[in-house]
Amino acid sequence: ARHAEASSVSVDLRTGDEGTSLVVRDDGRGFDVDRRGPSSRGLGRGGMAERARLVGGELTIDSRPGFGTELSLKVP
């Protein structure tokens, strides 16, 4: 909400025999996931990925400037 300037966001949470998955998509301005900026030193993307690993999960983020963002979390 603070950075994306999205007009819509979808959240899909599923659980099953193979674990739990969460997918969050927005139609916001997106960003370059390979760019390291000031937020990469804080609790942003790196912090989220580390917390996912601590519970045996995996976090992926797919985004491009102008095309929104998709965050996917899978936890066994």
Distance bins in CASP14 RR format, pairs under 12 A and 6 or more apart:
PFRMAT RR
TARGET T0000
AUTHOR 0000-0000-0000
RMODE 2
METHOD distances of the structure
MODEL  1
1 7 0 0 0 0 0 1 0 0 0 0 0
1 8 0 0 0 0 0 1 0 0 0 0 0
1 9 0 0 0 0 1 0 0 0 0 0 0
1 24 0 0 0 0 0 1 0 0 0 0 0
1 26 0 0 0 0 1 0 0 0 0 0 0
1 28 0 0 0 0 0 1 0 0 0 0 0
2 26 0 0 0 0 0 1 0 0 0 0 0
2 28 0 0 0 0 0 1 0 0 0 0 0
2 29 0 0 0 0 0 1 0 0 0 0 0
2 39 0 0 0 0 0 1 0 0 0 0 0
2 44 0 0 0 0 0 1 0 0 0 0 0
3 26 0 0 0 0 0 1 0 0 0 0 0
3 28 0 0 0 0 1 0 0 0 0 0 0
3 29 1 0 0 1 0 0 0 0 0 0 0
3 30 0 0 0 0 1 0 0 0 0 0 0
3 31 1 0 0 1 0 0 0 0 0 0 0
3 39 0 0 0 0 1 0 0 0 0 0 0
3 44 0 0 0 0 0 1 0 0 0 0 0
3 45 0 0 0 0 0 1 0 0 0 0 0
3 63 0 0 0 0 0 1 0 0 0 0 0
3 68 0 0 0 0 0 1 0 0 0 0 0
3 69 0 0 0 0 1 0 0 0 0 0 0
4 24 0 0 0 0 0 1 0 0 0 0 0
4 25 0 0 0 0 0 1 0 0 0 0 0
4 26 1 0 1 0 0 0 0 0 0 0 0
4 27 0 0 0 0 1 0 0 0 0 0 0
4 28 1 0 1 0 0 0 0 0 0 0 0
4 29 1 0 0 1 0 0 0 0 0 0 0
4 30 1 0 0 1 0 0 0 0 0 0 0
4 31 0 0 0 0 1 0 0 0 0 0 0
4 63 0 0 0 0 1 0 0 0 0 0 0
4 65 0 0 0 0 0 1 0 0 0 0 0
4 66 0 0 0 0 0 1 0 0 0 0 0
4 67 0 0 0 0 0 1 0 0 0 0 0
4 68 1 0 0 1 0 0 0 0 0 0 0
4 69 1 0 0 1 0 0 0 0 0 0 0
4 70 0 0 0 0 0 1 0 0 0 0 0
4 71 0 0 0 0 0 1 0 0 0 0 0
5 26 0 0 0 0 1 0 0 0 0 0 0
5 27 0 0 0 0 1 0 0 0 0 0 0
5 28 1 0 1 0 0 0 0 0 0 0 0
5 29 1 0 1 0 0 0 0 0 0 0 0
5 30 0 0 0 0 1 0 0 0 0 0 0
5 31 0 0 0 0 0 1 0 0 0 0 0
5 65 0 0 0 0 0 1 0 0 0 0 0
5 66 0 0 0 0 1 0 0 0 0 0 0
5 68 0 0 0 0 1 0 0 0 0 0 0
5 69 0 0 0 0 0 1 0 0 0 0 0
6 24 0 0 0 0 0 1 0 0 0 0 0
6 25 0 0 0 0 1 0 0 0 0 0 0
6 26 1 1 0 0 0 0 0 0 0 0 0
6 27 1 0 1 0 0 0 0 0 0 0 0
6 28 1 1 0 0 0 0 0 0 0 0 0
6 29 1 0 0 1 0 0 0 0 0 0 0
6 30 0 0 0 0 1 0 0 0 0 0 0
6 63 0 0 0 0 0 1 0 0 0 0 0
6 66 0 0 0 0 0 1 0 0 0 0 0
6 67 0 0 0 0 0 1 0 0 0 0 0
6 68 1 0 0 1 0 0 0 0 0 0 0
6 69 0 0 0 0 1 0 0 0 0 0 0
6 70 0 0 0 0 0 1 0 0 0 0 0
7 26 0 0 0 0 1 0 0 0 0 0 0
7 27 1 0 1 0 0 0 0 0 0 0 0
7 28 1 0 0 1 0 0 0 0 0 0 0
7 29 0 0 0 0 0 1 0 0 0 0 0
7 68 0 0 0 0 0 1 0 0 0 0 0
8 24 0 0 0 0 0 1 0 0 0 0 0
8 25 0 0 0 0 1 0 0 0 0 0 0
8 26 1 0 0 1 0 0 0 0 0 0 0
8 27 1 0 1 0 0 0 0 0 0 0 0
8 28 0 0 0 0 1 0 0 0 0 0 0
8 68 0 0 0 0 0 1 0 0 0 0 0
9 23 0 0 0 0 0 1 0 0 0 0 0
9 24 1 0 0 1 0 0 0 0 0 0 0
9 25 1 0 0 1 0 0 0 0 0 0 0
9 26 1 0 1 0 0 0 0 0 0 0 0
9 27 1 0 0 1 0 0 0 0 0 0 0
9 28 0 0 0 0 1 0 0 0 0 0 0
9 68 0 0 0 0 0 1 0 0 0 0 0
9 69 0 0 0 0 1 0 0 0 0 0 0
9 70 0 0 0 0 0 1 0 0 0 0 0
9 71 0 0 0 0 0 1 0 0 0 0 0
10 22 0 0 0 0 0 1 0 0 0 0 0
10 23 1 0 0 1 0 0 0 0 0 0 0
10 24 1 0 0 1 0 0 0 0 0 0 0
10 25 1 0 1 0 0 0 0 0 0 0 0
10 26 1 0 0 1 0 0 0 0 0 0 0
10 27 0 0 0 0 1 0 0 0 0 0 0
10 68 0 0 0 0 0 1 0 0 0 0 0
10 69 0 0 0 0 0 1 0 0 0 0 0
10 70 0 0 0 0 1 0 0 0 0 0 0
10 71 0 0 0 0 0 1 0 0 0 0 0
11 21 0 0 0 0 0 1 0 0 0 0 0
11 22 1 0 0 1 0 0 0 0 0 0 0
11 23 1 0 0 1 0 0 0 0 0 0 0
11 24 1 0 1 0 0 0 0 0 0 0 0
11 25 0 0 0 0 1 0 0 0 0 0 0
11 26 0 0 0 0 1 0 0 0 0 0 0
11 70 0 0 0 0 0 1 0 0 0 0 0
11 71 0 0 0 0 1 0 0 0 0 0 0
11 72 0 0 0 0 0 1 0 0 0 0 0
11 73 0 0 0 0 0 1 0 0 0 0 0
12 20 0 0 0 0 0 1 0 0 0 0 0
12 21 1 0 0 1 0 0 0 0 0 0 0
12 22 1 0 0 1 0 0 0 0 0 0 0
12 23 1 0 1 0 0 0 0 0 0 0 0
12 24 1 0 0 1 0 0 0 0 0 0 0
12 25 0 0 0 0 1 0 0 0 0 0 0
12 70 0 0 0 0 0 1 0 0 0 0 0
12 71 0 0 0 0 0 1 0 0 0 0 0
12 72 0 0 0 0 1 0 0 0 0 0 0
12 73 0 0 0 0 0 1 0 0 0 0 0
13 19 0 0 0 0 0 1 0 0 0 0 0
13 20 1 0 0 1 0 0 0 0 0 0 0
13 21 1 0 0 1 0 0 0 0 0 0 0
13 22 1 0 1 0 0 0 0 0 0 0 0
13 23 0 0 0 0 1 0 0 0 0 0 0
13 24 0 0 0 0 1 0 0 0 0 0 0
13 72 0 0 0 0 0 1 0 0 0 0 0
13 73 0 0 0 0 1 0 0 0 0 0 0
13 74 0 0 0 0 0 1 0 0 0 0 0
13 75 0 0 0 0 0 1 0 0 0 0 0
14 20 1 0 0 1 0 0 0 0 0 0 0
14 21 1 0 1 0 0 0 0 0 0 0 0
14 22 1 0 0 1 0 0 0 0 0 0 0
14 23 0 0 0 0 1 0 0 0 0 0 0
14 72 0 0 0 0 0 1 0 0 0 0 0
14 73 0 0 0 0 0 1 0 0 0 0 0
14 74 0 0 0 0 1 0 0 0 0 0 0
14 75 0 0 0 0 0 1 0 0 0 0 0
15 21 1 0 0 1 0 0 0 0 0 0 0
15 22 0 0 0 0 1 0 0 0 0 0 0
15 74 0 0 0 0 0 1 0 0 0 0 0
15 75 0 0 0 0 1 0 0 0 0 0 0
15 76 0 0 0 0 0 1 0 0 0 0 0
16 74 0 0 0 0 0 1 0 0 0 0 0
16 75 0 0 0 0 0 1 0 0 0 0 0
16 76 0 0 0 0 0 1 0 0 0 0 0
17 76 0 0 0 0 0 1 0 0 0 0 0
18 57 0 0 0 0 0 1 0 0 0 0 0
18 74 0 0 0 0 1 0 0 0 0 0 0
18 75 0 0 0 0 0 1 0 0 0 0 0
18 76 1 0 0 1 0 0 0 0 0 0 0
19 55 0 0 0 0 0 1 0 0 0 0 0
19 56 0 0 0 0 0 1 0 0 0 0 0
19 57 0 0 0 0 1 0 0 0 0 0 0
19 58 0 0 0 0 0 1 0 0 0 0 0
19 73 0 0 0 0 0 1 0 0 0 0 0
19 74 1 0 0 1 0 0 0 0 0 0 0
19 75 1 0 0 1 0 0 0 0 0 0 0
19 76 1 0 1 0 0 0 0 0 0 0 0
20 52 0 0 0 0 0 1 0 0 0 0 0
20 55 0 0 0 0 1 0 0 0 0 0 0
20 56 0 0 0 0 0 1 0 0 0 0 0
20 57 0 0 0 0 1 0 0 0 0 0 0
20 58 0 0 0 0 0 1 0 0 0 0 0
20 72 0 0 0 0 0 1 0 0 0 0 0
20 73 0 0 0 0 1 0 0 0 0 0 0
20 74 1 0 0 1 0 0 0 0 0 0 0
20 75 1 0 1 0 0 0 0 0 0 0 0
20 76 0 0 0 0 1 0 0 0 0 0 0
21 52 0 0 0 0 0 1 0 0 0 0 0
21 57 0 0 0 0 0 1 0 0 0 0 0
21 58 0 0 0 0 1 0 0 0 0 0 0
21 59 0 0 0 0 0 1 0 0 0 0 0
21 60 0 0 0 0 0 1 0 0 0 0 0
21 71 0 0 0 0 0 1 0 0 0 0 0
21 72 1 0 0 1 0 0 0 0 0 0 0
21 73 1 0 0 1 0 0 0 0 0 0 0
21 74 1 0 1 0 0 0 0 0 0 0 0
21 75 1 0 0 1 0 0 0 0 0 0 0
21 76 0 0 0 0 0 1 0 0 0 0 0
22 48 0 0 0 0 0 1 0 0 0 0 0
22 52 0 0 0 0 1 0 0 0 0 0 0
22 57 0 0 0 0 0 1 0 0 0 0 0
22 58 0 0 0 0 0 1 0 0 0 0 0
22 59 0 0 0 0 1 0 0 0 0 0 0
22 60 0 0 0 0 0 1 0 0 0 0 0
22 70 0 0 0 0 0 1 0 0 0 0 0
22 71 1 0 0 1 0 0 0 0 0 0 0
22 72 1 0 0 1 0 0 0 0 0 0 0
22 73 1 0 1 0 0 0 0 0 0 0 0
22 74 0 0 0 0 1 0 0 0 0 0 0
22 75 0 0 0 0 1 0 0 0 0 0 0
23 59 0 0 0 0 0 1 0 0 0 0 0
23 60 0 0 0 0 1 0 0 0 0 0 0
23 61 0 0 0 0 0 1 0 0 0 0 0
23 62 0 0 0 0 0 1 0 0 0 0 0
23 69 0 0 0 0 0 1 0 0 0 0 0
23 70 1 0 0 1 0 0 0 0 0 0 0
23 71 1 0 0 1 0 0 0 0 0 0 0
23 72 1 0 1 0 0 0 0 0 0 0 0
23 73 1 0 0 1 0 0 0 0 0 0 0
23 74 0 0 0 0 1 0 0 0 0 0 0
24 48 0 0 0 0 0 1 0 0 0 0 0
24 59 0 0 0 0 0 1 0 0 0 0 0
24 60 0 0 0 0 0 1 0 0 0 0 0
24 61 0 0 0 0 1 0 0 0 0 0 0
24 62 0 0 0 0 0 1 0 0 0 0 0
24 63 0 0 0 0 0 1 0 0 0 0 0
24 68 0 0 0 0 0 1 0 0 0 0 0
24 69 0 0 0 0 1 0 0 0 0 0 0
24 70 1 0 0 1 0 0 0 0 0 0 0
24 71 1 0 1 0 0 0 0 0 0 0 0
24 72 0 0 0 0 1 0 0 0 0 0 0
24 73 0 0 0 0 1 0 0 0 0 0 0
25 61 0 0 0 0 0 1 0 0 0 0 0
25 62 0 0 0 0 1 0 0 0 0 0 0
25 63 0 0 0 0 0 1 0 0 0 0 0
25 67 0 0 0 0 0 1 0 0 0 0 0
25 68 1 0 0 1 0 0 0 0 0 0 0
25 69 1 0 0 1 0 0 0 0 0 0 0
25 70 1 0 1 0 0 0 0 0 0 0 0
25 71 1 0 0 1 0 0 0 0 0 0 0
25 72 0 0 0 0 1 0 0 0 0 0 0
26 61 0 0 0 0 0 1 0 0 0 0 0
26 62 0 0 0 0 0 1 0 0 0 0 0
26 63 0 0 0 0 1 0 0 0 0 0 0
26 66 0 0 0 0 0 1 0 0 0 0 0
26 67 0 0 0 0 0 1 0 0 0 0 0
26 68 1 0 1 0 0 0 0 0 0 0 0
26 69 1 0 1 0 0 0 0 0 0 0 0
26 70 0 0 0 0 1 0 0 0 0 0 0
26 71 0 0 0 0 1 0 0 0 0 0 0
27 63 0 0 0 0 0 1 0 0 0 0 0
27 66 0 0 0 0 1 0 0 0 0 0 0
27 67 0 0 0 0 1 0 0 0 0 0 0
27 68 1 0 1 0 0 0 0 0 0 0 0
27 69 0 0 0 0 1 0 0 0 0 0 0
27 70 0 0 0 0 0 1 0 0 0 0 0
28 63 0 0 0 0 1 0 0 0 0 0 0
28 64 0 0 0 0 0 1 0 0 0 0 0
28 65 0 0 0 0 1 0 0 0 0 0 0
28 66 1 0 0 1 0 0 0 0 0 0 0
28 67 0 0 0 0 1 0 0 0 0 0 0
28 68 1 0 1 0 0 0 0 0 0 0 0
28 69 1 0 0 1 0 0 0 0 0 0 0
28 70 0 0 0 0 0 1 0 0 0 0 0
29 63 0 0 0 0 1 0 0 0 0 0 0
29 64 0 0 0 0 1 0 0 0 0 0 0
29 65 1 0 0 1 0 0 0 0 0 0 0
29 66 1 0 1 0 0 0 0 0 0 0 0
29 67 0 0 0 0 1 0 0 0 0 0 0
29 68 1 0 0 1 0 0 0 0 0 0 0
29 69 0 0 0 0 1 0 0 0 0 0 0
30 61 0 0 0 0 0 1 0 0 0 0 0
30 62 0 0 0 0 1 0 0 0 0 0 0
30 63 1 0 1 0 0 0 0 0 0 0 0
30 64 1 0 0 1 0 0 0 0 0 0 0
30 65 1 0 1 0 0 0 0 0 0 0 0
30 66 1 0 1 0 0 0 0 0 0 0 0
30 67 1 0 0 1 0 0 0 0 0 0 0
30 68 1 0 1 0 0 0 0 0 0 0 0
30 69 1 0 1 0 0 0 0 0 0 0 0
30 70 0 0 0 0 1 0 0 0 0 0 0
30 71 0 0 0 0 0 1 0 0 0 0 0
31 37 0 0 0 0 0 1 0 0 0 0 0
31 39 0 0 0 0 1 0 0 0 0 0 0
31 40 0 0 0 0 0 1 0 0 0 0 0
31 44 0 0 0 0 0 1 0 0 0 0 0
31 45 0 0 0 0 1 0 0 0 0 0 0
31 61 0 0 0 0 1 0 0 0 0 0 0
31 62 0 0 0 0 0 1 0 0 0 0 0
31 63 1 0 1 0 0 0 0 0 0 0 0
31 64 1 0 0 1 0 0 0 0 0 0 0
31 65 1 0 0 1 0 0 0 0 0 0 0
31 66 0 0 0 0 1 0 0 0 0 0 0
31 67 0 0 0 0 1 0 0 0 0 0 0
31 68 0 0 0 0 1 0 0 0 0 0 0
31 69 1 0 0 1 0 0 0 0 0 0 0
31 70 0 0 0 0 0 1 0 0 0 0 0
31 71 0 0 0 0 0 1 0 0 0 0 0
32 40 0 0 0 0 0 1 0 0 0 0 0
32 45 0 0 0 0 0 1 0 0 0 0 0
32 61 0 0 0 0 0 1 0 0 0 0 0
32 62 0 0 0 0 0 1 0 0 0 0 0
32 63 1 0 0 1 0 0 0 0 0 0 0
32 64 1 0 0 1 0 0 0 0 0 0 0
32 65 1 0 0 1 0 0 0 0 0 0 0
32 66 0 0 0 0 0 1 0 0 0 0 0
32 67 0 0 0 0 0 1 0 0 0 0 0
32 68 0 0 0 0 0 1 0 0 0 0 0
32 69 0 0 0 0 0 1 0 0 0 0 0
33 40 0 0 0 0 0 1 0 0 0 0 0
33 45 1 0 0 1 0 0 0 0 0 0 0
33 46 0 0 0 0 0 1 0 0 0 0 0
33 49 0 0 0 0 0 1 0 0 0 0 0
33 59 0 0 0 0 0 1 0 0 0 0 0
33 60 0 0 0 0 1 0 0 0 0 0 0
33 61 1 0 1 0 0 0 0 0 0 0 0
33 62 1 0 0 1 0 0 0 0 0 0 0
33 63 1 0 1 0 0 0 0 0 0 0 0
33 64 0 0 0 0 1 0 0 0 0 0 0
33 65 0 0 0 0 0 1 0 0 0 0 0
33 67 0 0 0 0 0 1 0 0 0 0 0
33 68 0 0 0 0 0 1 0 0 0 0 0
33 69 0 0 0 0 1 0 0 0 0 0 0
33 70 0 0 0 0 0 1 0 0 0 0 0
33 71 0 0 0 0 0 1 0 0 0 0 0
34 40 0 0 0 0 0 1 0 0 0 0 0
34 45 0 0 0 0 0 1 0 0 0 0 0
34 61 0 0 0 0 0 1 0 0 0 0 0
34 62 0 0 0 0 0 1 0 0 0 0 0
34 63 0 0 0 0 0 1 0 0 0 0 0
34 64 0 0 0 0 0 1 0 0 0 0 0
34 65 0 0 0 0 0 1 0 0 0 0 0
35 45 0 0 0 0 0 1 0 0 0 0 0
35 63 0 0 0 0 0 1 0 0 0 0 0
35 64 0 0 0 0 0 1 0 0 0 0 0
35 65 0 0 0 0 1 0 0 0 0 0 0
36 42 0 0 0 0 0 1 0 0 0 0 0
36 44 0 0 0 0 0 1 0 0 0 0 0
36 45 0 0 0 0 1 0 0 0 0 0 0
36 46 0 0 0 0 0 1 0 0 0 0 0
37 44 0 0 0 0 0 1 0 0 0 0 0
37 45 0 0 0 0 0 1 0 0 0 0 0
37 46 0 0 0 0 0 1 0 0 0 0 0
38 44 0 0 0 0 0 1 0 0 0 0 0
39 45 1 0 0 1 0 0 0 0 0 0 0
39 46 0 0 0 0 1 0 0 0 0 0 0
39 47 0 0 0 0 0 1 0 0 0 0 0
39 48 0 0 0 0 0 1 0 0 0 0 0
40 46 1 0 0 1 0 0 0 0 0 0 0
40 47 0 0 0 0 1 0 0 0 0 0 0
40 48 0 0 0 0 0 1 0 0 0 0 0
40 49 0 0 0 0 0 1 0 0 0 0 0
41 47 0 0 0 0 0 1 0 0 0 0 0
42 48 0 0 0 0 0 1 0 0 0 0 0
42 50 0 0 0 0 0 1 0 0 0 0 0
43 49 0 0 0 0 0 1 0 0 0 0 0
43 50 0 0 0 0 1 0 0 0 0 0 0
43 51 0 0 0 0 1 0 0 0 0 0 0
44 50 0 0 0 0 1 0 0 0 0 0 0
44 51 0 0 0 0 0 1 0 0 0 0 0
44 59 0 0 0 0 0 1 0 0 0 0 0
44 61 0 0 0 0 0 1 0 0 0 0 0
44 71 0 0 0 0 0 1 0 0 0 0 0
45 51 0 0 0 0 0 1 0 0 0 0 0
45 52 0 0 0 0 0 1 0 0 0 0 0
45 59 0 0 0 0 1 0 0 0 0 0 0
45 60 0 0 0 0 0 1 0 0 0 0 0
45 61 1 0 0 1 0 0 0 0 0 0 0
45 63 0 0 0 0 0 1 0 0 0 0 0
45 69 0 0 0 0 0 1 0 0 0 0 0
45 71 0 0 0 0 1 0 0 0 0 0 0
46 52 0 0 0 0 1 0 0 0 0 0 0
46 53 0 0 0 0 1 0 0 0 0 0 0
46 54 0 0 0 0 0 1 0 0 0 0 0
46 59 0 0 0 0 1 0 0 0 0 0 0
46 61 0 0 0 0 1 0 0 0 0 0 0
47 53 0 0 0 0 1 0 0 0 0 0 0
47 54 0 0 0 0 1 0 0 0 0 0 0
47 59 0 0 0 0 1 0 0 0 0 0 0
47 61 0 0 0 0 0 1 0 0 0 0 0
48 54 0 0 0 0 0 1 0 0 0 0 0
48 55 0 0 0 0 0 1 0 0 0 0 0
48 57 0 0 0 0 0 1 0 0 0 0 0
48 58 0 0 0 0 0 1 0 0 0 0 0
48 59 1 0 1 0 0 0 0 0 0 0 0
48 60 0 0 0 0 0 1 0 0 0 0 0
48 61 0 0 0 0 1 0 0 0 0 0 0
48 71 1 0 0 1 0 0 0 0 0 0 0
48 72 0 0 0 0 0 1 0 0 0 0 0
48 73 0 0 0 0 1 0 0 0 0 0 0
49 55 0 0 0 0 0 1 0 0 0 0 0
49 56 0 0 0 0 0 1 0 0 0 0 0
49 57 0 0 0 0 1 0 0 0 0 0 0
49 58 0 0 0 0 1 0 0 0 0 0 0
49 59 1 0 1 0 0 0 0 0 0 0 0
49 60 0 0 0 0 1 0 0 0 0 0 0
49 61 0 0 0 0 1 0 0 0 0 0 0
49 71 0 0 0 0 0 1 0 0 0 0 0
49 72 0 0 0 0 0 1 0 0 0 0 0
49 73 0 0 0 0 1 0 0 0 0 0 0
50 56 0 0 0 0 0 1 0 0 0 0 0
50 57 0 0 0 0 0 1 0 0 0 0 0
50 58 0 0 0 0 0 1 0 0 0 0 0
50 59 0 0 0 0 1 0 0 0 0 0 0
51 57 0 0 0 0 1 0 0 0 0 0 0
51 58 0 0 0 0 0 1 0 0 0 0 0
51 59 0 0 0 0 1 0 0 0 0 0 0
51 73 0 0 0 0 1 0 0 0 0 0 0
51 75 0 0 0 0 0 1 0 0 0 0 0
52 58 1 0 0 1 0 0 0 0 0 0 0
52 59 1 0 1 0 0 0 0 0 0 0 0
52 60 0 0 0 0 1 0 0 0 0 0 0
52 61 0 0 0 0 0 1 0 0 0 0 0
52 71 0 0 0 0 0 1 0 0 0 0 0
52 72 0 0 0 0 0 1 0 0 0 0 0
52 73 1 0 1 0 0 0 0 0 0 0 0
52 74 0 0 0 0 1 0 0 0 0 0 0
52 75 1 0 0 1 0 0 0 0 0 0 0
52 76 0 0 0 0 0 1 0 0 0 0 0
53 59 0 0 0 0 1 0 0 0 0 0 0
53 73 0 0 0 0 0 1 0 0 0 0 0
53 74 0 0 0 0 0 1 0 0 0 0 0
53 75 0 0 0 0 0 1 0 0 0 0 0
53 76 0 0 0 0 0 1 0 0 0 0 0
54 75 0 0 0 0 0 1 0 0 0 0 0
55 73 0 0 0 0 1 0 0 0 0 0 0
55 74 0 0 0 0 0 1 0 0 0 0 0
55 75 1 0 1 0 0 0 0 0 0 0 0
55 76 0 0 0 0 1 0 0 0 0 0 0
56 73 0 0 0 0 0 1 0 0 0 0 0
56 74 0 0 0 0 1 0 0 0 0 0 0
56 75 1 0 0 1 0 0 0 0 0 0 0
56 76 1 0 0 1 0 0 0 0 0 0 0
57 72 0 0 0 0 0 1 0 0 0 0 0
57 73 1 0 0 1 0 0 0 0 0 0 0
57 74 1 0 1 0 0 0 0 0 0 0 0
57 75 1 0 1 0 0 0 0 0 0 0 0
57 76 1 0 0 1 0 0 0 0 0 0 0
58 71 0 0 0 0 0 1 0 0 0 0 0
58 72 0 0 0 0 1 0 0 0 0 0 0
58 73 1 0 0 1 0 0 0 0 0 0 0
58 74 1 0 1 0 0 0 0 0 0 0 0
58 75 0 0 0 0 1 0 0 0 0 0 0
58 76 0 0 0 0 1 0 0 0 0 0 0
59 70 0 0 0 0 0 1 0 0 0 0 0
59 71 1 0 0 1 0 0 0 0 0 0 0
59 72 1 0 0 1 0 0 0 0 0 0 0
59 73 1 0 1 0 0 0 0 0 0 0 0
59 74 0 0 0 0 1 0 0 0 0 0 0
59 75 0 0 0 0 1 0 0 0 0 0 0
60 69 0 0 0 0 0 1 0 0 0 0 0
60 70 0 0 0 0 1 0 0 0 0 0 0
60 71 1 0 0 1 0 0 0 0 0 0 0
60 72 1 0 1 0 0 0 0 0 0 0 0
60 73 0 0 0 0 1 0 0 0 0 0 0
60 74 0 0 0 0 1 0 0 0 0 0 0
61 68 0 0 0 0 0 1 0 0 0 0 0
61 69 1 0 0 1 0 0 0 0 0 0 0
61 70 1 0 0 1 0 0 0 0 0 0 0
61 71 1 0 1 0 0 0 0 0 0 0 0
61 72 1 0 0 1 0 0 0 0 0 0 0
61 73 0 0 0 0 1 0 0 0 0 0 0
62 68 0 0 0 0 1 0 0 0 0 0 0
62 69 1 0 0 1 0 0 0 0 0 0 0
62 70 1 0 1 0 0 0 0 0 0 0 0
62 71 0 0 0 0 1 0 0 0 0 0 0
62 72 1 0 0 1 0 0 0 0 0 0 0
63 69 1 1 0 0 0 0 0 0 0 0 0
63 70 1 0 0 1 0 0 0 0 0 0 0
63 71 0 0 0 0 1 0 0 0 0 0 0
63 72 0 0 0 0 0 1 0 0 0 0 0
64 70 0 0 0 0 0 1 0 0 0 0 0
END
